[in-house]
Amino acid sequence: MTERLSVEDWLKVEHGETPDGSWTTMMARVAKFHHKHNFADIENHGHDMGFRIALTVEELGELSAAITKGKPDEEAAEELADLLILILGHSLAMNVDLEYEFHSKMNQIMTRKARTGKLGIRVTDYTPETNERQ
C-alpha cells in the first residue's frame, strides 16, 4: 500500500525514468507531470474532474478509432497509455490511493460469477433484466 495521495507526496519519491514494473515509478512520474504543468492550480482546471472526465472520453474515442479503423497496434497502444496516464492522474486529482482501491476491487470481483449475455461475458454485480411485461 502506498498511502501517498497528493502530488507533493509523490514528488518526494525517488524514481527512474525507465520501465521497472513499479506502480511507484508510474505514480511518481505522473505526479511530476502534474507538478510541471501546475495542474492543481484552479485556473488551469487540471484537477477539475468534469474536465478530466471529458479528456478521458476524448482519449477513449481515440483508442476506439485506432481499433475500429484498423490502425497499427502501436497507435492503439499509445492511446491506451494516454488513458492510463489520465486515470493515474485522476487519483492524484481526487487524492485517492488507487493502488489500494485496485486491490480492494480485484478482491471483490474475483468472488463474482461470470455471466454470458448477448454481447459476451460479463463479470459484474447485476441482475439481468427480463422481458416480462407486468
Stockholm file with secondary structure:
# STOCKHOLM 1.0

chainA/1-134         MTERLSVEDWLKVEHGETPDGSWTTMMARVAKFHHKHNFADIENHGHDMGFRIALTVEELGELSAAITKGKPDEEAAEELADLLILILGHSLAMNVDLEYEFHSKMNQIMTRKARTGKLGIRVTDYTPETNERQ
#=GR chainA/1-134 SS CCCCCSHHHHHTSCCCSSCCSCHHHHHHHHHHHHHHTTTTSGGGTTTCHHHHHHHHHHHHHHHHHHHHTTCCHHHHHHHHHHHHHHHHHHHHHHTCCHHHHHHHHHHHHTTSCCEEETTEEECSSCCCCCCCCC
#=GC SS_cons         CCCCCSHHHHHTSCCCSSCCSCHHHHHHHHHHHHHHTTTTSGGGTTTCHHHHHHHHHHHHHHHHHHHHTTCCHHHHHHHHHHHHHHHHHHHHHHTCCHHHHHHHHHHHHTTSCCEEETTEEECSSCCCCCCCCC
//
